[in-house]
Amino acid sequence: MTRTILFGATVHTMDHAGTFKADLAIEDGKIVSIGDVDIQDGDVRIDCSGRMIAPALTDIHTHIYWGGTALGVKPERVARRSGTGVFVDAGSSGAGNVLGLDTFIFRPSPFYTFAFLNVSFPGIFGFAKEVMIGEAEDLRLLDKSACIEAVSRHKDILVGLKVRAGKLAAGENGGRALEIGLEIAETAGLPLMCHVDFEPPTIETILDSLRPGDIITHCFRPAPNAPVKDGLVKRAVWAARERGVHFDIGHGMGGFSFETCRIMLGEGMLPDLISSDIHCLSIDGPAFDVLTTLNKLVALGLDLDTALKAATSTPAAILKRPPLGRIRAGEQANLAILAPGDEPSKLTDATGETLILDRPLTCAGLVVKGMAIDADGLPHPIRELKEC
Ligand SMILES: [Zn+2]
């Protein structure tokens, strides 16, 4: 078996081992050693000098039910450019169509794929430029027993429930949808990811209702219904953090504002999770992908290690798959090879504000399940990593 040696990079293990300069030897899809590697005949050596190697990123808020829902996009489009190896679909499907998400999207995928099940039976069915009808506008669609049954059938892929509690997704029913979502999540024994948009309900109501381990997404959204007011972080935000609610960026087309972000970071209110919320109306901007979203946080002052953690080890822990968020000898190779770009990049938030980042992180190579992923999202033997 040929070994592939990635040498010269700074390795962010996101593990007890920490960050250091090291060579990685990979054999049969597994990391066999980290450190100084003795070169043997037949080794394929790949120069990674000046680069950093992190676990392949986890994007915990995406919409990848391509073809099954109008908002869905193909993960293949963004994986290589953003170093993403783990895609979590956040509520595109509900009890009525999660089987299709698993059968047609997840099983053939070269990536790790999981889902939050929408508490609305058809999932997000009416989301497109032409048609926008919220899946929680009609409460008859929020059927508890159907959800519980779907959770028991799809335990291997479902990592939580999703509810979109806000005017755009639930009309006037947001408060009730949130209550139903919490009740289902409680019975299922899984976390709830709750989306926030315009009230009702207010972001305070959402934050006060969520349990430890639940997730609020679009947590750095612009006003109205933002987590900040008059230049200060709202009290409910701190209370929820103290209780153990996770804060997820979920950029999307409307969920992230530089202005909110500055206030949050300024008071030390850092996100737990960085995610893109890519879908048909955000994948070509303003969100693009999780690496672009991470760059925005870094541009506003978030330190790189905290940012990487929020897109690797923290989401992996929430998925209850810690190995997906770390680099460790003896485990499968899931790697993002990152490098500071040569050109300044103009970054735009969901409100249209722009800023310039001099050297945004770019992805120079991606390994998922021990395979090199090319620009079309196709897997190749790892020795071809250089060409991918
Ligand atoms: Zn979303």
Boltz pocket constraint, residues with backbone or C-beta under 6 A from the ligand:
constraints:
  - pocket:
      binder: B
      contacts: [[A, 61], [A, 62], [A, 63], [A, 90], [A, 250], [A, 252], [A, 277]]
      max_distance: 6.0
